Amino acid sequence: MVKKPNYNQERRDRDRIKAAKKAEKQSAKVEKTERAKAGEINEVKAPEAK
C-alpha cells in the first residue's frame, strides 16, 4: 500500500532549511561587517590606467 504524502511536514522541512540558509547568510554578512570595521579586510583597488 502506498503511503499518503504529508504535505504539511514537507512544507515545514522546506521552510526550516530555507530559514537555516538565511540565518547563515545573515551571520556571514554581520561577520564581514565586523571585520571591515576592525580594518581586517583590504579594500579592492581599481586597476591602474596606463
Secondary structure as UniProt FT lines:
FT   HELIX           7..38
//
